[in-house]
Amino acid sequence: MSVLQLTEVSSNVSSFFSSFPWWLYFVLAGIVYSGYKTMQLTAEERKVDQIHIEEEGRVYVERMEEERKRRKQATEN
């Protein structure tokens, strides 16, 4: 592409974006920011859920081990 073609493309893009009202840029920025925060909070929520699941699993395994010990002691007596 030549320099003339590039300047023509950039002027077309510039005129396209300048045809929008100024407040539309704030709306688009708000949408992008909202999407970013949603993704960030979803990732944080997944981490918290994973920690909770691991803790519940640990409690379950401990209860199973205690039950095994109790049954083993009951059969020995």
Secondary structure per residue as TSV (DSSP state, phi and psi in degrees):
chain	resnum	aa	ss	phi	psi
A	1	M	-	360.0	143.1
A	2	S	-	-89.6	169.6
A	3	V	H	-63.9	-37.2
A	4	L	H	-64.2	-39.2
A	5	Q	H	-67.3	-40.0
A	6	L	H	-64.2	-41.4
A	7	T	H	-68.2	-33.9
A	8	E	H	-66.5	-41.9
A	9	V	H	-65.2	-44.8
A	10	S	H	-66.1	-34.6
A	11	S	H	-70.7	-34.7
A	12	N	H	-66.0	-42.2
A	13	V	H	-65.5	-42.9
A	14	S	H	-62.2	-43.5
A	15	S	H	-69.4	-31.8
A	16	F	H	-64.0	-48.2
A	17	F	H	-72.8	-28.0
A	18	S	H	-76.2	-11.4
A	19	S	T	-79.5	-12.8
A	20	F	S	-81.7	148.6
A	21	P	-	-67.5	153.9
A	22	W	H	-64.0	-33.5
A	23	W	H	-71.3	-19.7
A	24	L	H	-65.5	-32.0
A	25	Y	H	-64.3	-38.2
A	26	F	H	-67.4	-38.3
A	27	V	H	-63.8	-46.3
A	28	L	H	-63.3	-40.8
A	29	A	H	-63.5	-38.9
A	30	G	H	-64.2	-39.8
A	31	I	H	-64.6	-44.5
A	32	V	H	-63.9	-44.8
A	33	Y	H	-63.0	-41.6
A	34	S	H	-62.5	-42.5
A	35	G	H	-63.2	-41.8
A	36	Y	H	-61.8	-47.7
A	37	K	H	-64.8	-36.8
A	38	T	H	-62.8	-44.9
A	39	M	H	-64.0	-41.9
A	40	Q	H	-63.7	-46.0
A	41	L	H	-68.9	-34.3
A	42	T	H	-64.6	-42.2
A	43	A	H	-64.4	-41.6
A	44	E	H	-65.1	-40.0
A	45	E	H	-64.7	-38.6
A	46	R	H	-62.5	-41.0
A	47	K	H	-62.7	-44.9
A	48	V	H	-63.5	-43.3
A	49	D	H	-61.6	-41.6
A	50	Q	H	-63.4	-41.7
A	51	I	H	-62.7	-43.5
A	52	H	H	-62.8	-43.7
A	53	I	H	-61.9	-43.1
A	54	E	H	-63.5	-40.4
A	55	E	H	-64.5	-43.4
A	56	E	H	-63.4	-39.9
A	57	G	H	-63.9	-40.0
A	58	R	H	-63.6	-42.5
A	59	V	H	-62.5	-42.5
A	60	Y	H	-62.1	-44.7
A	61	V	H	-65.0	-40.7
A	62	E	H	-61.6	-42.4
A	63	R	H	-63.0	-39.9
A	64	M	H	-64.2	-42.3
A	65	E	H	-64.6	-41.4
A	66	E	H	-63.1	-39.8
A	67	E	H	-65.8	-40.2
A	68	R	H	-61.1	-45.9
A	69	K	H	-61.8	-43.2
A	70	R	H	-62.5	-43.2
A	71	R	H	-68.4	-37.1
A	72	K	H	-65.2	-42.1
A	73	Q	H	-66.8	-35.6
A	74	A	H	-67.2	-37.4
A	75	T	H	-75.8	-28.5
A	76	E	H	-72.8	-30.4
A	77	N	-	-81.9	360.0
